[in-house]
Amino acid sequence: MNEQKPTFKEAMQASMVWCKSWENDEISDEVISDRIGELIKTLEGARGFFVVSLSIDCPLMDRFPDALIFQLRSSGEIIVDLIVKNLAMSSAMIITHRNNKDPQEIQSERIKIRCIELLKLLDSTKVKKRLDVLLEATKGNGTDLKFLNKWGYNDEQINAISESIYKVAT
């Protein structure tokens, strides 16, 4: 992997290897957290990491080692923004999969739950600020309206996104 600026694909590949190594107790919480810390310094690295870690059957994003939370918290708003967008997209996709009787609904539900739990562990001020922007868009206003419109979410999906936002606070 290019250590300076990994591509999205390189970040995905590295994340898969590291998650599997961590799961097999081949690397420690601290080692995987340090590697992820390097990876998430760039947007493409962070995107690649979350595409893999939120969706695959790896307990890393269910257990959230303290060292990993430290890395994610120290990365700031880029991480909060990505997790909030993943929360919105997975919440909306649950509806699509359910309506299509697609078994992918289970994976989208897992991503949504992981996003909710992760957001509860990140900087609460940054999380609240970012969720408020998304919530405003679900009401038809603000800067995230463009994000929601890009994906063409219907009212049922918008409501699901709104419900997920409120679940972060509980």
Helices and strands as residue ranges (DSSP letters): H 8-23, H 29-39, H 43-55, H 60-63, H 66-74, H 77-99, H 105-121, H 124-138, H 145-151, H 155-169
